[in-house]
Amino acid sequence: MKRNGWGTIPEAAEVLGVSSKTVRRRIADGSINARKFGPRLIRVEMSSLEEFGRPLTYRGAGH
């Protein structure tokens, strides 16, 4: 699966291991970069997937 250039929503979903619906929600909230190339054609900037999500910090068993 490609990680650079432009990809489809299903390709982005496969890379992230989430549904296409989740990718569409993240595009809507600005977490993932995408562009429209016509009235219906949406492409995802695949490099933006590397910054998707937030890092987790282990705080120990007592927290």
CHARMM-style PDB file with segment names, atoms N, HN, CA, C and O in Angstrom:
ATOM      1  N   MET     1       0.840  -1.181   0.000  1.00  0.00      PROA
ATOM      2  CA  MET     1       0.000   0.000   0.000  1.00  0.00      PROA
ATOM      3  C   MET     1       0.884   1.244   0.000  1.00  0.00      PROA
ATOM      4  O   MET     1       1.883   1.314   0.717  1.00  0.00      PROA
ATOM      5  N   LYS     2       0.505   2.212  -0.807  1.00  0.00      PROA
ATOM      6  HN  LYS     2      -0.306   2.155  -1.389  1.00  0.00      PROA
ATOM      7  CA  LYS     2       1.328   3.418  -0.927  1.00  0.00      PROA
ATOM      8  C   LYS     2       1.207   4.309   0.301  1.00  0.00      PROA
ATOM      9  O   LYS     2       0.151   4.382   0.930  1.00  0.00      PROA
ATOM     10  N   ARG     3       2.289   4.977   0.628  1.00  0.00      PROA
ATOM     11  HN  ARG     3       3.146   4.918   0.117  1.00  0.00      PROA
ATOM     12  CA  ARG     3       2.322   5.884   1.779  1.00  0.00      PROA
ATOM     13  C   ARG     3       2.625   7.317   1.367  1.00  0.00      PROA
ATOM     14  O   ARG     3       2.695   8.204   2.217  1.00  0.00      PROA
ATOM     15  N   ASN     4       2.806   7.554   0.063  1.00  0.00      PROA
ATOM     16  HN  ASN     4       2.749   6.834  -0.628  1.00  0.00      PROA
ATOM     17  CA  ASN     4       3.035   8.925  -0.391  1.00  0.00      PROA
ATOM     18  C   ASN     4       2.158   9.205  -1.598  1.00  0.00      PROA
ATOM     19  O   ASN     4       1.624   8.282  -2.214  1.00  0.00      PROA
ATOM     20  N   GLY     5       2.014  10.461  -1.931  1.00  0.00      PROA
ATOM     21  HN  GLY     5       2.449  11.210  -1.431  1.00  0.00      PROA
ATOM     22  CA  GLY     5       1.130  10.824  -3.015  1.00  0.00      PROA
ATOM     23  C   GLY     5      -0.313  10.858  -2.545  1.00  0.00      PROA
ATOM     24  O   GLY     5      -0.588  11.095  -1.368  1.00  0.00      PROA
ATOM     25  N   TRP     6      -1.230  10.621  -3.469  1.00  0.00      PROA
ATOM     26  HN  TRP     6      -1.006  10.429  -4.425  1.00  0.00      PROA
ATOM     27  CA  TRP     6      -2.664  10.672  -3.185  1.00  0.00      PROA
ATOM     28  C   TRP     6      -3.258   9.288  -3.297  1.00  0.00      PROA
ATOM     29  O   TRP     6      -2.893   8.522  -4.189  1.00  0.00      PROA
ATOM     30  N   GLY     7      -4.165   8.962  -2.405  1.00  0.00      PROA
ATOM     31  HN  GLY     7      -4.462   9.584  -1.680  1.00  0.00      PROA
ATOM     32  CA  GLY     7      -4.824   7.661  -2.416  1.00  0.00      PROA
ATOM     33  C   GLY     7      -6.315   7.813  -2.213  1.00  0.00      PROA
ATOM     34  O   GLY     7      -6.817   8.903  -1.938  1.00  0.00      PROA
ATOM     35  N   THR     8      -7.003   6.716  -2.351  1.00  0.00      PROA
ATOM     36  HN  THR     8      -6.596   5.830  -2.574  1.00  0.00      PROA
ATOM     37  CA  THR     8      -8.448   6.715  -2.157  1.00  0.00      PROA
ATOM     38  C   THR     8      -8.784   6.589  -0.676  1.00  0.00      PROA
ATOM     39  O   THR     8      -7.925   6.259   0.142  1.00  0.00      PROA
ATOM     40  N   ILE     9     -10.029   6.852  -0.346  1.00  0.00      PROA
ATOM     41  HN  ILE     9     -10.727   7.120  -1.010  1.00  0.00      PROA
ATOM     42  CA  ILE     9     -10.479   6.697   1.035  1.00  0.00      PROA
ATOM     43  C   ILE     9     -10.352   5.238   1.483  1.00  0.00      PROA
ATOM     44  O   ILE     9      -9.879   5.000   2.594  1.00  0.00      PROA
ATOM     45  N   PRO    10     -10.754   4.243   0.667  1.00  0.00      PROA
ATOM     46  CA  PRO    10     -10.557   2.845   1.093  1.00  0.00      PROA
ATOM     47  C   PRO    10      -9.085   2.475   1.301  1.00  0.00      PROA
ATOM     48  O   PRO    10      -8.770   1.691   2.196  1.00  0.00      PROA
ATOM     49  N   GLU    11      -8.188   3.024   0.494  1.00  0.00      PROA
ATOM     50  HN  GLU    11      -8.444   3.661  -0.234  1.00  0.00      PROA
ATOM     51  CA  GLU    11      -6.757   2.764   0.689  1.00  0.00      PROA
ATOM     52  C   GLU    11      -6.279   3.339   2.019  1.00  0.00      PROA
ATOM     53  O   GLU    11      -5.535   2.687   2.751  1.00  0.00      PROA
ATOM     54  N   ALA    12      -6.705   4.554   2.326  1.00  0.00      PROA
ATOM     55  HN  ALA    12      -7.309   5.083   1.731  1.00  0.00      PROA
ATOM     56  CA  ALA    12      -6.327   5.180   3.602  1.00  0.00      PROA
ATOM     57  C   ALA    12      -6.881   4.379   4.773  1.00  0.00      PROA
ATOM     58  O   ALA    12      -6.200   4.194   5.782  1.00  0.00      PROA
ATOM     59  N   ALA    13      -8.114   3.905   4.640  1.00  0.00      PROA
ATOM     60  HN  ALA    13      -8.667   4.055   3.821  1.00  0.00      PROA
ATOM     61  CA  ALA    13      -8.731   3.102   5.701  1.00  0.00      PROA
ATOM     62  C   ALA    13      -7.936   1.824   5.936  1.00  0.00      PROA
ATOM     63  O   ALA    13      -7.738   1.414   7.080  1.00  0.00      PROA
ATOM     64  N   GLU    14      -7.483   1.197   4.861  1.00  0.00      PROA
ATOM     65  HN  GLU    14      -7.643   1.530   3.931  1.00  0.00      PROA
ATOM     66  CA  GLU    14      -6.707  -0.041   4.996  1.00  0.00      PROA
ATOM     67  C   GLU    14      -5.370   0.220   5.686  1.00  0.00      PROA
ATOM     68  O   GLU    14      -4.949  -0.559   6.541  1.00  0.00      PROA
ATOM     69  N   VAL    15      -4.705   1.306   5.318  1.00  0.00      PROA
ATOM     70  HN  VAL    15      -5.047   1.939   4.623  1.00  0.00      PROA
ATOM     71  CA  VAL    15      -3.423   1.656   5.944  1.00  0.00      PROA
ATOM     72  C   VAL    15      -3.590   1.854   7.444  1.00  0.00      PROA
ATOM     73  O   VAL    15      -2.765   1.394   8.234  1.00  0.00      PROA
ATOM     74  N   LEU    16      -4.665   2.545   7.833  1.00  0.00      PROA
ATOM     75  HN  LEU    16      -5.335   2.918   7.191  1.00  0.00      PROA
ATOM     76  CA  LEU    16      -4.889   2.847   9.246  1.00  0.00      PROA
ATOM     77  C   LEU    16      -5.560   1.714  10.011  1.00  0.00      PROA
ATOM     78  O   LEU    16      -5.541   1.701  11.242  1.00  0.00      PROA
ATOM     79  N   GLY    17      -6.150   0.763   9.293  1.00  0.00      PROA
ATOM     80  HN  GLY    17      -6.165   0.773   8.294  1.00  0.00      PROA
ATOM     81  CA  GLY    17      -6.864  -0.330   9.958  1.00  0.00      PROA
ATOM     82  C   GLY    17      -8.191   0.126  10.534  1.00  0.00      PROA
ATOM     83  O   GLY    17      -8.625  -0.374  11.571  1.00  0.00      PROA
ATOM     84  N   VAL    18      -8.840   1.077   9.864  1.00  0.00      PROA
ATOM     85  HN  VAL    18      -8.487   1.483   9.021  1.00  0.00      PROA
ATOM     86  CA  VAL    18     -10.136   1.597  10.302  1.00  0.00      PROA
ATOM     87  C   VAL    18     -11.110   1.532   9.128  1.00  0.00      PROA
ATOM     88  O   VAL    18     -10.734   1.132   8.026  1.00  0.00      PROA
ATOM     89  N   SER    19     -12.355   1.923   9.366  1.00  0.00      PROA
ATOM     90  HN  SER    19     -12.660   2.248  10.261  1.00  0.00      PROA
ATOM     91  CA  SER    19     -13.352   1.918   8.292  1.00  0.00      PROA
ATOM     92  C   SER    19     -13.232   3.175   7.429  1.00  0.00      PROA
ATOM     93  O   SER    19     -12.644   4.177   7.836  1.00  0.00      PROA
ATOM     94  N   SER    20     -13.802   3.092   6.239  1.00  0.00      PROA
ATOM     95  HN  SER    20     -14.280   2.278   5.908  1.00  0.00      PROA
ATOM     96  CA  SER    20     -13.865   4.267   5.353  1.00  0.00      PROA
ATOM     97  C   SER    20     -14.649   5.396   6.006  1.00  0.00      PROA
ATOM     98  O   SER    20     -14.338   6.571   5.814  1.00  0.00      PROA
ATOM     99  N   LYS    21     -15.667   5.030   6.778  1.00  0.00      PROA
ATOM    100  HN  LYS    21     -15.919   4.075   6.933  1.00  0.00      PROA
ATOM    101  CA  LYS    21     -16.477   6.031   7.477  1.00  0.00      PROA
ATOM    102  C   LYS    21     -15.618   6.820   8.471  1.00  0.00      PROA
ATOM    103  O   LYS    21     -15.766   8.036   8.593  1.00  0.00      PROA
ATOM    104  N   THR    22     -14.722   6.129   9.177  1.00  0.00      PROA
ATOM    105  HN  THR    22     -14.601   5.142   9.078  1.00  0.00      PROA
ATOM    106  CA  THR    22     -13.818   6.798  10.113  1.00  0.00      PROA
ATOM    107  C   THR    22     -12.895   7.752   9.373  1.00  0.00      PROA
ATOM    108  O   THR    22     -12.653   8.864   9.843  1.00  0.00      PROA
ATOM    109  N   VAL    23     -12.378   7.340   8.227  1.00  0.00      PROA
ATOM    110  HN  VAL    23     -12.575   6.437   7.845  1.00  0.00      PROA
ATOM    111  CA  VAL    23     -11.513   8.214   7.427  1.00  0.00      PROA
ATOM    112  C   VAL    23     -12.293   9.453   6.999  1.00  0.00      PROA
ATOM    113  O   VAL    23     -11.768  10.564   7.066  1.00  0.00      PROA
ATOM    114  N   ARG    24     -13.534   9.277   6.561  1.00  0.00      PROA
ATOM    115  HN  ARG    24     -13.960   8.374   6.506  1.00  0.00      PROA
ATOM    116  CA  ARG    24     -14.354  10.426   6.157  1.00  0.00      PROA
ATOM    117  C   ARG    24     -14.592  11.382   7.329  1.00  0.00      PROA
ATOM    118  O   ARG    24     -14.586  12.599   7.144  1.00  0.00      PROA
ATOM    119  N   ARG    25     -14.800  10.841   8.531  1.00  0.00      PROA
ATOM    120  HN  ARG    25     -14.805   9.852   8.681  1.00  0.00      PROA
ATOM    121  CA  ARG    25     -14.977  11.702   9.713  1.00  0.00      PROA
ATOM    122  C   ARG    25     -13.701  12.473  10.022  1.00  0.00      PROA
ATOM    123  O   ARG    25     -13.758  13.653  10.368  1.00  0.00      PROA
ATOM    124  N   ARG    26     -12.557  11.821   9.902  1.00  0.00      PROA
ATOM    125  HN  ARG    26     -12.510  10.862   9.621  1.00  0.00      PROA
ATOM    126  CA  ARG    26     -11.283  12.487  10.177  1.00  0.00      PROA
ATOM    127  C   ARG    26     -10.964  13.527   9.105  1.00  0.00      PROA
ATOM    128  O   ARG    26     -10.332  14.539   9.411  1.00  0.00      PROA
ATOM    129  N   ILE    27     -11.379  13.308   7.868  1.00  0.00      PROA
ATOM    130  HN  ILE    27     -11.892  12.487   7.620  1.00  0.00      PROA
ATOM    131  CA  ILE    27     -11.226  14.330   6.832  1.00  0.00      PROA
ATOM    132  C   ILE    27     -12.085  15.538   7.203  1.00  0.00      PROA
ATOM    133  O   ILE    27     -11.639  16.681   7.098  1.00  0.00      PROA
ATOM    134  N   ALA    28     -13.312  15.280   7.634  1.00  0.00      PROA
ATOM    135  HN  ALA    28     -13.674  14.351   7.719  1.00  0.00      PROA
ATOM    136  CA  ALA    28     -14.240  16.363   7.993  1.00  0.00      PROA
ATOM    137  C   ALA    28     -13.726  17.201   9.157  1.00  0.00      PROA
ATOM    138  O   ALA    28     -13.917  18.417   9.178  1.00  0.00      PROA
ATOM    139  N   ASP    29     -13.065  16.551  10.140  1.00  0.00      PROA
ATOM    140  HN  ASP    29     -12.909  15.564  10.123  1.00  0.00      PROA
ATOM    141  CA  ASP    29     -12.575  17.321  11.289  1.00  0.00      PROA
ATOM    142  C   ASP    29     -11.158  17.862  11.093  1.00  0.00      PROA
ATOM    143  O   ASP    29     -10.615  18.519  11.982  1.00  0.00      PROA
ATOM    144  N   GLY    30     -10.560  17.587   9.929  1.00  0.00      PROA
ATOM    145  HN  GLY    30     -11.001  17.054   9.207  1.00  0.00      PROA
ATOM    146  CA  GLY    30      -9.243  18.136   9.600  1.00  0.00      PROA
ATOM    147  C   GLY    30      -8.065  17.311  10.071  1.00  0.00      PROA
ATOM    148  O   GLY    30      -6.924  17.742   9.906  1.00  0.00      PROA
ATOM    149  N   SER    31      -8.293  16.131  10.657  1.00  0.00      PROA
ATOM    150  HN  SER    31      -9.220  15.781  10.791  1.00  0.00      PROA
ATOM    151  CA  SER    31      -7.198  15.287  11.142  1.00  0.00      PROA
ATOM    152  C   SER    31      -6.410  14.650  10.005  1.00  0.00      PROA
ATOM    153  O   SER    31      -5.224  14.352  10.152  1.00  0.00      PROA
ATOM    154  N   ILE    32      -7.068  14.446   8.879  1.00  0.00      PROA
ATOM    155  HN  ILE    32      -8.031  14.688   8.760  1.00  0.00      PROA
ATOM    156  CA  ILE    32      -6.450  13.852   7.689  1.00  0.00      PROA
ATOM    157  C   ILE    32      -6.657  14.827   6.541  1.00  0.00      PROA
ATOM    158  O   ILE    32      -7.756  15.347   6.347  1.00  0.00      PROA
ATOM    159  N   ASN    33      -5.585  15.074   5.774  1.00  0.00      PROA
ATOM    160  HN  ASN    33      -4.692  14.651   5.932  1.00  0.00      PROA
ATOM    161  CA  ASN    33      -5.669  15.982   4.634  1.00  0.00      PROA
ATOM    162  C   ASN    33      -6.233  15.266   3.415  1.00  0.00      PROA
ATOM    163  O   ASN    33      -5.824  14.150   3.094  1.00  0.00      PROA
ATOM    164  N   ALA    34      -7.168  15.912   2.746  1.00  0.00      PROA
ATOM    165  HN  ALA    34      -7.501  16.819   3.007  1.00  0.00      PROA
ATOM    166  CA  ALA    34      -7.754  15.376   1.522  1.00  0.00      PROA
ATOM    167  C   ALA    34      -8.161  16.524   0.622  1.00  0.00      PROA
ATOM    168  O   ALA    34      -8.324  17.657   1.076  1.00  0.00      PROA
ATOM    169  N   ARG    35      -8.323  16.225  -0.649  1.00  0.00      PROA
ATOM    170  HN  ARG    35      -8.190  15.305  -1.017  1.00  0.00      PROA
ATOM    171  CA  ARG    35      -8.732  17.218  -1.637  1.00  0.00      PROA
ATOM    172  C   ARG    35      -9.784  16.621  -2.557  1.00  0.00      PROA
ATOM    173  O   ARG    35      -9.819  15.414  -2.792  1.00  0.00      PROA
ATOM    174  N   LYS    36     -10.636  17.492  -3.068  1.00  0.00      PROA
ATOM    175  HN  LYS    36     -10.608  18.473  -2.877  1.00  0.00      PROA
ATOM    176  CA  LYS    36     -11.607  17.096  -4.087  1.00  0.00      PROA
ATOM    177  C   LYS    36     -11.001  17.388  -5.456  1.00  0.00      PROA
ATOM    178  O   LYS    36     -10.490  18.481  -5.700  1.00  0.00      PROA
ATOM    179  N   PHE    37     -11.062  16.412  -6.331  1.00  0.00      PROA
ATOM    180  HN  PHE    37     -11.477  15.524  -6.133  1.00  0.00      PROA
ATOM    181  CA  PHE    37     -10.578  16.552  -7.704  1.00  0.00      PROA
ATOM    182  C   PHE    37     -11.764  16.394  -8.644  1.00  0.00      PROA
ATOM    183  O   PHE    37     -11.768  15.516  -9.507  1.00  0.00      PROA
ATOM    184  N   GLY    38     -12.750  17.231  -8.477  1.00  0.00      PROA
ATOM    185  HN  GLY    38     -12.746  17.944  -7.776  1.00  0.00      PROA
ATOM    186  CA  GLY    38     -13.972  17.141  -9.264  1.00  0.00      PROA
ATOM    187  C   GLY    38     -15.160  17.063  -8.338  1.00  0.00      PROA
ATOM    188  O   GLY    38     -15.002  17.167  -7.121  1.00  0.00      PROA
ATOM    189  N   PRO    39     -16.354  16.880  -8.890  1.00  0.00      PROA
ATOM    190  CA  PRO    39     -17.555  16.902  -8.058  1.00  0.00      PROA
ATOM    191  C   PRO    39     -17.654  15.743  -7.064  1.00  0.00      PROA
ATOM    192  O   PRO    39     -18.244  15.902  -5.996  1.00  0.00      PROA
ATOM    193  N   ARG    40     -17.089  14.587  -7.395  1.00  0.00      PROA
ATOM    194  HN  ARG    40     -16.609  14.457  -8.262  1.00  0.00      PROA
ATOM    195  CA  ARG    40     -17.224  13.424  -6.506  1.00  0.00      PROA
ATOM    196  C   ARG    40     -15.900  12.776  -6.119  1.00  0.00      PROA
ATOM    197  O   ARG    40     -15.859  11.979  -5.182  1.00  0.00      PROA
ATOM    198  N   LEU    41     -14.830  13.098  -6.816  1.00  0.00      PROA
ATOM    199  HN  LEU    41     -14.864  13.745  -7.578  1.00  0.00      PROA
ATOM    200  CA  LEU    41     -13.548  12.422  -6.623  1.00  0.00      PROA
ATOM    201  C   LEU    41     -12.776  13.036  -5.465  1.00  0.00      PROA
ATOM    202  O   LEU    41     -12.349  14.188  -5.539  1.00  0.00      PROA
ATOM    203  N   ILE    42     -12.594  12.259  -4.385  1.00  0.00      PROA
ATOM    204  HN  ILE    42     -12.941  11.323  -4.325  1.00  0.00      PROA
ATOM    205  CA  ILE    42     -11.844  12.698  -3.203  1.00  0.00      PROA
ATOM    206  C   ILE    42     -10.585  11.854  -3.106  1.00  0.00      PROA
ATOM    207  O   ILE    42     -10.638  10.631  -3.230  1.00  0.00      PROA
ATOM    208  N   ARG    43      -9.468  12.502  -2.887  1.00  0.00      PROA
ATOM    209  HN  ARG    43      -9.425  13.496  -2.786  1.00  0.00      PROA
ATOM    210  CA  ARG    43      -8.204  11.801  -2.690  1.00  0.00      PROA
ATOM    211  C   ARG    43      -7.581  12.247  -1.375  1.00  0.00      PROA
ATOM    212  O   ARG    43      -7.637  13.418  -1.000  1.00  0.00      PROA
ATOM    213  N   VAL    44      -6.990  11.284  -0.693  1.00  0.00      PROA
ATOM    214  HN  VAL    44      -6.945  10.332  -0.997  1.00  0.00      PROA
ATOM    215  CA  VAL    44      -6.366  11.503   0.616  1.00  0.00      PROA
ATOM    216  C   VAL    44      -4.869  11.682   0.421  1.00  0.00      PROA
ATOM    217  O   VAL    44      -4.237  10.936  -0.328  1.00  0.00      PROA
ATOM    218  N   GLU    45      -4.309  12.672   1.096  1.00  0.00      PROA
ATOM    219  HN  GLU    45      -4.823  13.278   1.704  1.00  0.00      PROA
ATOM    220  CA  GLU    45      -2.859  12.847   1.089  1.00  0.00      PROA
ATOM    221  C   GLU    45      -2.273  11.772   2.011  1.00  0.00      PROA
ATOM    222  O   GLU    45      -2.358  11.885   3.234  1.00  0.00      PROA
ATOM    223  N   MET    46      -1.685  10.742   1.424  1.00  0.00      PROA
ATOM    224  HN  MET    46      -1.616  10.650   0.431  1.00  0.00      PROA
ATOM    225  CA  MET    46      -1.268   9.561   2.183  1.00  0.00      PROA
ATOM    226  C   MET    46      -0.216   9.887   3.239  1.00  0.00      PROA
ATOM    227  O   MET    46      -0.165   9.228   4.277  1.00  0.00      PROA
ATOM    228  N   SER    47       0.625  10.894   2.990  1.00  0.00      PROA
ATOM    229  HN  SER    47       0.583  11.429   2.146  1.00  0.00      PROA
ATOM    230  CA  SER    47       1.641  11.249   3.992  1.00  0.00      PROA
ATOM    231  C   SER    47       1.005  11.826   5.259  1.00  0.00      PROA
ATOM    232  O   SER    47       1.620  11.797   6.325  1.00  0.00      PROA
ATOM    233  N   SER    48      -0.222  12.350   5.154  1.00  0.00      PROA
ATOM    234  HN  SER    48      -0.722  12.374   4.289  1.00  0.00      PROA
ATOM    235  CA  SER    48      -0.889  12.900   6.342  1.00  0.00      PROA
ATOM    236  C   SER    48      -1.333  11.797   7.303  1.00  0.00      PROA
ATOM    237  O   SER    48      -1.658  12.079   8.456  1.00  0.00      PROA
ATOM    238  N   LEU    49      -1.351  10.560   6.845  1.00  0.00      PROA
ATOM    239  HN  LEU    49      -1.087  10.331   5.909  1.00  0.00      PROA
ATOM    240  CA  LEU    49      -1.761   9.452   7.705  1.00  0.00      PROA
ATOM    241  C   LEU    49      -0.728   9.160   8.787  1.00  0.00      PROA
ATOM    242  O   LEU    49      -1.062   8.609   9.837  1.00  0.00      PROA
ATOM    243  N   GLU    50       0.534   9.532   8.530  1.00  0.00      PROA
ATOM    244  HN  GLU    50       0.805   9.979   7.677  1.00  0.00      PROA
ATOM    245  CA  GLU    50       1.594   9.286   9.513  1.00  0.00      PROA
ATOM    246  C   GLU    50       1.384  10.105  10.785  1.00  0.00      PROA
ATOM    247  O   GLU    50       1.846   9.710  11.856  1.00  0.00      PROA
ATOM    248  N   GLU    51       0.694  11.237  10.679  1.00  0.00      PROA
ATOM    249  HN  GLU    51       0.319  11.558   9.810  1.00  0.00      PROA
ATOM    250  CA  GLU    51       0.465  12.088  11.834  1.00  0.00      PROA
ATOM    251  C   GLU    51      -0.894  11.853  12.467  1.00  0.00      PROA
ATOM    252  O   GLU    51      -1.254  12.524  13.435  1.00  0.00      PROA
ATOM    253  N   PHE    52      -1.657  10.898  11.924  1.00  0.00      PROA
ATOM    254  HN  PHE    52      -1.364  10.354  11.138  1.00  0.00      PROA
ATOM    255  CA  PHE    52      -2.998  10.618  12.425  1.00  0.00      PROA
ATOM    256  C   PHE    52      -2.922   9.981  13.804  1.00  0.00      PROA
ATOM    257  O   PHE    52      -2.011   9.201  14.082  1.00  0.00      PROA
ATOM    258  N   GLY    53      -3.865  10.307  14.657  1.00  0.00      PROA
ATOM    259  HN  GLY    53      -4.605  10.940  14.432  1.00  0.00      PROA
ATOM    260  CA  GLY    53      -3.895   9.746  16.009  1.00  0.00      PROA
ATOM    261  C   GLY    53      -3.061  10.572  16.953  1.00  0.00      PROA
ATOM    262  O   GLY    53      -2.505  11.607  16.588  1.00  0.00      PROA
ATOM    263  N   ARG    54      -2.988  10.094  18.164  1.00  0.00      PROA
ATOM    264  HN  ARG    54      -3.440   9.253  18.461  1.00  0.00      PROA
ATOM    265  CA  ARG    54      -2.175  10.779  19.160  1.00  0.00      PROA
ATOM    266  C   ARG    54      -1.362   9.747  19.917  1.00  0.00      PROA
ATOM    267  O   ARG    54      -1.832   8.629  20.132  1.00  0.00      PROA
ATOM    268  N   PRO    55      -0.158  10.097  20.322  1.00  0.00      PROA
ATOM    269  CA  PRO    55       0.683   9.155  21.043  1.00  0.00      PROA
ATOM    270  C   PRO    55       0.104   8.824  22.421  1.00  0.00      PROA
ATOM    271  O   PRO    55      -0.482   9.678  23.086  1.00  0.00      PROA
ATOM    272  N   LEU    56       0.274   7.616  22.816  1.00  0.00      PROA
ATOM    273  HN  LEU    56       0.751   6.922  22.276  1.00  0.00      PROA
ATOM    274  CA  LEU    56      -0.158   7.187  24.152  1.00  0.00      PROA
ATOM    275  C   LEU    56       1.039   7.191  25.094  1.00  0.00      PROA
ATOM    276  O   LEU    56       2.152   6.847  24.698  1.00  0.00      PROA
ATOM    277  N   THR    57       0.805   7.577  26.326  1.00  0.00      PROA
ATOM    278  HN  THR    57      -0.100   7.856  26.648  1.00  0.00      PROA
ATOM    279  CA  THR    57       1.851   7.590  27.337  1.00  0.00      PROA
ATOM    280  C   THR    57       1.443   6.622  28.441  1.00  0.00      PROA
ATOM    281  O   THR    57       0.355   6.724  29.007  1.00  0.00      PROA
ATOM    282  N   TYR    58       2.338   5.683  28.735  1.00  0.00      PROA
ATOM    283  HN  TYR    58       3.222   5.600  28.275  1.00  0.00      PROA
ATOM    284  CA  TYR    58       2.078   4.737  29.807  1.00  0.00      PROA
ATOM    285  C   TYR    58       2.305   5.424  31.138  1.00  0.00      PROA
ATOM    286  O   TYR    58       3.368   6.000  31.371  1.00  0.00      PROA
ATOM    287  N   ARG    59       1.314   5.367  32.013  1.00  0.00      PROA
ATOM    288  HN  ARG    59       0.450   4.899  31.824  1.00  0.00      PROA
ATOM    289  CA  ARG    59       1.420   6.058  33.300  1.00  0.00      PROA
ATOM    290  C   ARG    59       1.533   5.100  34.467  1.00  0.00      PROA
ATOM    291  O   ARG    59       1.472   5.527  35.620  1.00  0.00      PROA
ATOM    292  N   GLY    60       1.693   3.834  34.200  1.00  0.00      PROA
ATOM    293  HN  GLY    60       1.743   3.487  33.264  1.00  0.00      PROA
ATOM    294  CA  GLY    60       1.832   2.867  35.279  1.00  0.00      PROA
ATOM    295  C   GLY    60       0.488   2.253  35.658  1.00  0.00      PROA
ATOM    296  O   GLY    60      -0.564   2.742  35.246  1.00  0.00      PROA
ATOM    297  N   ALA    61       0.529   1.192  36.438  1.00  0.00      PROA
ATOM    298  HN  ALA    61       1.384   0.795  36.772  1.00  0.00      PROA
ATOM    299  CA  ALA    61      -0.674   0.443  36.788  1.00  0.00      PROA
ATOM    300  C   ALA    61      -1.573   1.197  37.750  1.00  0.00      PROA
ATOM    301  O   ALA    61      -2.772   0.921  37.784  1.00  0.00      PROA
ATOM    302  N   GLY    62      -1.066   2.116  38.517  1.00  0.00      PROA
ATOM    303  HN  GLY    62      -0.092   2.340  38.490  1.00  0.00      PROA
ATOM    304  CA  GLY    62      -1.861   2.812  39.524  1.00  0.00      PROA
ATOM    305  C   GLY    62      -2.648   3.996  39.018  1.00  0.00      PROA
ATOM    306  O   GLY    62      -3.351   4.639  39.797  1.00  0.00      PROA
ATOM    307  N   HSD    63      -2.554   4.307  37.736  1.00  0.00      PROA
ATOM    308  HN  HSD    63      -1.983   3.785  37.102  1.00  0.00      PROA
ATOM    309  CA  HSD    63      -3.227   5.509  37.211  1.00  0.00      PROA
ATOM    310  C   HSD    63      -4.379   5.157  36.347  1.00  0.00      PROA
ATOM    311  OT1 HSD    63      -5.053   6.045  35.825  1.00  0.00      PROA
TER     312      HSD     63
END
